[in-house]
Amino acid sequence: MVPSEIIADTGYGNLNQIKEIEETSGTNCIIPIQKLISKKQYKANGIEFIYDGQNDQYTCSNNKKLRLHQANKKYRNNVYNDYKCDDCGNCPLRNKCTK
C-alpha cells in the first residue's frame, strides 16, 4: 500500500527524490528543504569567495586560501568538491561565514 502523505525532517529533503516520489506514486511529500546560505547573504555579511581556476582554490574576504580538500564528495545524492581553509580559527568573519 502506498501512503498518501509523507512527513519528514530536513535530513530527508532531497528535491530529486521528492519529485520522483510525488510523480511516480502520487504521494504528497511534506519535507522542508535545508536552507543554504546564498551568495547574496554572504555579500550582505561582507563575505565573498573568489575562485582561482589556475590553482583550483578560493580566496575569502579575509584573504585566506581555501584549497581543495576532497574532490567528488558525495553527500545526500549530491556530488561536489569540498574546499577548506587551514587558518580560519581566529578569523573575525568566521561566525558570518560558517556554521
N, C-alpha and C positions, 0 to 999 in steps of 0.2 A: 504494500500500500504506500503510495506517495503522499507525503504530508502536503497540506495546502499552504503552510506557512513555516518558515524557519526563522528563529530569532537567535542571534549570536552576538558576541562582543567584537571589538575591532581586530582582534587577533585573527579572525576569520574573514576579514574584509578584503577579499581579492576580487577586483572588478571582473576579470575574465571568468572566474569560476561562478560568480553570482549571475552574470549574464547567461552563461551556459545552463545553469540550473533553471533559471526562470524561463528561458526559451525552450528547453527540451522537455521540462516536466510540468510547467505551468505553476510551479511552487513560487509563492511570494517570499522574497528574502528581505528580512529586516535586520540589516547588518551595517552599523556605522563604519565609514571608511576612515582610516587613520589620517589625521591632518598632518601634512608635511609643511615645513617652512618654505614659503615661496621666495623667489628671488626679490620680489617687491618688499616682502617683510624683512629680508636680510638688509636690503638697501636702506630701509627706514631705520634700522638699528645701526647703520654706519658700517655694514659689513659687505664686502664684495670679494669674490673669488675670481682671479684672472688665470685662465689656462694657458700654459706654455706647451704647445704641441711638440716642439723640438726636444724638450726634456721630459715630456709626459708628466707634468706636475702642475699644481696650482699654487698661486701666491695669494695669501689672505690680506685683509686690510691692515693687519699689523706687520706686514712684510715678512711673514713666516712661510716656509715652503711646506706644501702638503705633497708628499711623494706617494707613488703607487704602492699600496700595502698588499693588495690582493686583486688579481685580475679575474674577471668572470665569476665573481662571488654570487652564489645562489642564495636567495632569501625570499621565502613566500612566493614561489613561482616567478620570481623576477631575477634577472642576471644583470649585474653591474660591476664596475670597477670601484674598489674601495681605496680612497686616498686618506692618508693620515699625516699629522704633523708630529714631529718628535719633541717639540718645545712649545706647548701651549698651556702648560700648567700655571704659569704666572701671568698669562695674557689678560689685559684689562677688558677685552671684548669677549672672553670665553663664555660668560653666562648668557650673552646675547647670541652667541654663535652655535653652541652645542647644548645637548640635553644634559 
